Amino acid sequence: MSTAGQVIKCKDAVAWEAGKPLSIEEVEVAPPQKHEVRVKILFTSLCHTDVYFWEAKGQNTLFPRIFGHEAGGVVESVGEGVTDLKPGDHVLPIFTGECKECPHCLSEESNMCDLLRINNDRGGMIHDGKPRFSKDGKPIYHFLGTSTFKEYTVLHVGQVAKINPEAPLDKVFVLSCGMSTGFGATVNVAKPKKGQSVAVFGLGAVGLAAAEGARVSGASRIIGIDLNPNRFEEAKKFGCTEFVNPKDHDKPVQEMTGGGVDRSVECTGSIQAMISAFECVHDGWGVAVLVGVPSRDDAFKTSPMNFLNERTLKGTFFGNYKPRSDIPGVVEKYIKKELELDKFITHSIPFWEINKAFDYMLAGEGLRCVVRMDA
């Protein structure tokens, strides 16, 4: 493209300080360096992780910063050493990466890349530690290596998944974070067998993606557990067959499942929900999977007998998907109508109204709000 190798000026939603509305600014984006890719973002959305670090409660977040990590776009240009991507390719930026060289990437059992795993403290690029974004000569920091709340962004090539151009980017972009995390937690980690029961703790977007995974797997009972009863009706679209609000019961969830469920997936980050998710699975074969991120000082406490009685506890990161190797295949499932994504998208707004997405999420309204960059 004609802009290759040049600095691009574009519109970005900049977070100047914690908890304050984002400001639409003209920002300069430098060309991609070694092993980097510059991408024109077409669609993006807000995730709870963006809100968590934007609020900066309990951690030191760099500011000014450009948030965003769930998006879809088109490659504008590539830097030195990039051979598997070219301008015009349709891609999904991913908040974690796959270098394809470290022990984790070479293992079939892990997606925890040594080089590119999630790192909130890094505000620049791996190649030289410097941001590729600036305004009036002053740096603006990256977020999770993605920074998608902008018209053009720069990523390490290992954080870019090339997908089938026939896939509608305004739908499949949700696979770059939450949907893959929840869906993969069920199908790749919990692995329920046809006819088994699955309990899902937390019915936000990630939890409903976990429920979708249980539905696709052929689960006979999918029990949705949430403190917000307003989510129950929506959850029926994702396969939930019954619902439990813990506030409506005196006894814990694990005593309400008649011997226990076959699989459980925890998507809240509440340490008590994590313990309940583990203790509510059946002895002998039950598997519990933790997805939610707890507070730093939380401690998981349960009787060792729960393990000795052959219950299994697992954790997962990004649904155990390798970004570059696996996500293109998940996109193909959508194209083949083996996976539903449209129902996750409940709102749509133009880029200049991006702060509305924060309002929706903080109010608990909807699942995913598409932010349209060309509108």
N, C-alpha and C positions, 0 to 999 in steps of 0.2 A: 504494500500500500504506500501511497505518497508520503505518509507520515512516518514511515519506518526510519529509525535512526535519529529522529528529531524529538525535541521536547514538545509535548502536547499540553495545551491549556484546556481544561475541562471543568465542568461543574461537579463539586463534591459536597457531601453532607458532613461537615466537620464538627466534631465534639471538642469544644475548647476547654471545657471543664466538666467535672463529674456531676451527673444528674441534671444538667442544663440542656434545653432543647438544642438540637443540631442546627447548624447554620449553613445554608447553601452558599458556597464560596467558589470563586475561580481559583483553581489550584494547578500548578505545573507538575506534569508527570514525566520523569526522565525516561529515556529509552531503556529497554531491558539489557542487562549485562550478561555475563557468562552464566549459562544454565537458567536463564530467566525468560519469561514470556509476558508480553503486554497484551491485555485482553480488554475488549470493548464490552462492558457489562450491559446487557439488555433487560434483565429481570433480576430482582433481588428481593429478600424479605428479612424480617426481623426474627431473631431467635432469642430464647431466654438467656443464652450465654452472652449475647450482645448487651442485654439489659443489665445482667449481673455485673459485668465489668464497666459498663457506662455509669452505673450507680457508685462503683468503686467502694463498696462496703466491705471492709475487712481485708482489703488488699491494695497494693500500690499500683495503680494503673497509669500509664504514660499519657500525658496530654500535651498539646492537642493531638487528636487521633482520629482516624477514620475507621469506624466499625463496619460490621457486615461480613458474613462468611457463608451465606446460603444464596447461591446465585447461578445464573447461566449467561453465557456470552459467546463472543466470537474472537478468535485470535487476530490481533492487529499486526503484531510483529514478534519476532523471536530473537534471542540473543545468541552469542557464540556457544557452540556445542550442543544446541538444541536440534535434534534430528528427527524426532518422532512427531513434531507438530509443525504446522505451517500456517501462514495467514489465511483466514477464511474458515479454519476448522471450528466446529461447534464444540464447546467445552463447558465443564462444570468446575469451578474453583472448589477446592476441598481444604478444610481447616487443618487437616493432618496430611501426611504425605507418604510417598513410596519412592525411595531412592533407587530401589531394585538392586542394591549392592550390599547393604548391611546384613548382619545375621538375622534380624527380624524379617527383613524383606525376603531373604532367601529361604526362610522357614515357611512351610505350609500352615503352621499353627499360629502365626502371629501377624498382626498388622501394625505393630508398635514401632515404626521406623525410627532408628537411632538418630538420624539426621534431621528428620522433618516432623517428629511427633509434636503435638500441640504445645505451644509455648507462649503464654501471655506476656512474658517479660521482654520478649524480643520485639523491638520497635523498628528494626531495619531489616535489610536483606542478608542472607547468610553469606553471600559472596564477599561483601566488604563491611557488613554491619551498618550500612548507611540506608536511610529511607530514600525512596525514589520519588517522594512527594514533597513539595515545598510551596510556600506562599510568601511573596515578598522576600525571597532569599532565606527564609527560616523553615526548618524541617517540620513536617507533619508526619507523625508516626503511624506505622502499619499496625494491624491487629490480626493475630493468628496467621500471618503470612498471606492474608486474602484481601481485606479491606475492600468490600464490594459496594459500599454506599457511595459510589462514584462512577462517572461515565467511563473512565479508563483506569485499570489497576495493573500492577506488576506483581507476578508470582514466580516462585521457583517452579521449574518445569515438573518437579515431582509432586506438586500440589494441584496439578491440572489433569482432569480426566477427559480424554477425547471421546465424544459420543457420536452416535449415528445422526447425521444432519436431518434425517426425516423425523426425528423426535421433536415435538413442540417444546421449545425452551421454556415457554411460559407455564408449562406443567411439570416437566421433568427436573427443573432446577431445584425443586424441593428435595430431591434425592441427594443433594450435596451436603446435607446435614441431618435434620431431624427424622425424616422418613426412613432413611437408611439405618439410622441408629436404632430406632424402635423395631422396624421390620426385621433387621438382621439379628437383633437380640433374640427374637423368637425363632426364626427359621434356621439361623446359623449356630445358636448357642443353646437355647432351651430345647429345640428340636422336638416339639410335641408330635406324637404319633396320631394317626387318624383315629378319631373317636375319643381321644383323651380330653381332660379338662384343663383349662388354663385360667389363672387369675392374673389380672393386670392391675397394678397399683398405680393410680394416677392416670387421668383420662385427658391430658393435654395432647398436643400434636404427637409427641413421641410415644405416649401410652397408646393412643389410637392406632399408630403405626404398628405397635406391638400386637394389638388386637387384630389388625389386618393380617399380620403374619400368622396368627393363630387360625384365622378364618381360612386363609389360603392353605394352611397345613391340614385342614379338615377336623379341627377340634370340635367336639360335640357340645361342650359347655365353655363359654367365655365369660368369666365373671369380672365385671368392671367395678373397681373400688375407688371411690373418690369422695371428698368431703363436700363437693359442690354438686348437688342434685340436678342442677341445670344442665350438666354435661351428659346426663344419662340418655336423654332422647337422641342426641347427636351420635352417641356411641353405638346405637343400634345399627347405624349405617356401616359400621366397621366390624360387625359380627358379634357384638356383645349380646349375650342371651339373658343375662340377669345382672343385677346391680346391688351393691352394698355401700351404704354410707355409714362408716364406723361410728359417727355421732349418734346414730339411731339405735345402737346396741350396747348393752352393758358388757358383754363378753368380747374378748379379742377375736379378730377375724379367723385366726387359726382354729378356734373352737367352733366355728360356724360352717365348716366345710365337710363335716361328716367323714373324718378320717384323713382328710387332706386332699388337695388338688394334685394332679400329676405334674404340672408345671406352673411356675409363677414368674412374672416379670415385673420388677419394681422400677418405676419411672418418675419418682417424686424427689429424691434426694433427702427425704426425711429418714433419719436413722431408725425411728420407731417403725416406719413402713417397711424398711429393709429387714428388720428383725421379724416382723409379721410375715413378710413375703417368704422368708426362709422357713419359719416355724409352721406355716400353713400347708407346706407340701407333704405329700404322703411319705411315710417311712418305707424303706425298701427300694424305692425307685424315684421319688420326687426330686425335681431339679428346680432350684430358684436362681434367677439371673438378676444381678444388680446393674442398673443403667444410670440411675440418678446420681448426681454428684453431691456428697454430703458436705457439711461444714467441716472445716479443717480440724477442729478439736473433737469431733464426734468419735465415739468408740462403739464397736459392734459387740454386743454382749448376748450370749446364748449358752445354753448348757451343752457341754461336749457330747452328751448322750444323743443330741440331735444329729450329730455327724456319725456317731457309732451305730445309730439305727438306720444308717444308709440313706440319709438325705444328702444331696449335693448342692453346694453353693458356688456359683460362678460369677465373675464380673465380665463386663464387655466394654469395648471402646469402639465407637462408630460401627456397631453391629458386626464386628469382626471382619468387615470388608477392607480389602486392600484398595485404596482409591483408584489407581490407574488400571489395575488388573481386573477388578471385580465390578466397579460401578457401571462401566459400559454394558455389561451383561444384565444388570438390573434395569437399565434403560430399555434394553431389548424386551424385557418382560412386559413393560408398559406398552411398547409398540404392538406386542402380540396379544394385548388385552388380558394378560395373566396377572396384572397388578393394576389396581385402581389408585389414581393420584388426584383426580379432579376434585374429589370430595374433601380433600385437605385444604383447598383454597377457598376461603370464605369472604375475603375482602380484596379489593383492588384499588390502588391509588396512584396518582402521578408522583414522580420523584420529588417535586417541590413540596409535596404534602407529607413527606416521610415521617414527620413527628406524629402524625395521626396513627401510624403503626405502633408507636410506643404507647399511645393512649389506649388503643385496642388491647394490647397485651397486658398493660397494667390493670385494666378493668376486667380482664379475663374474658374478653369478647372474641369469639371466633378461634380459628386455628392458625392459618397462615394468611398473611396479607401480602399480595403481590405488589411490589413497588415497580412501576413501569418507567424505565429510564428515558424512553423517547416521548413521554407524555408531559 
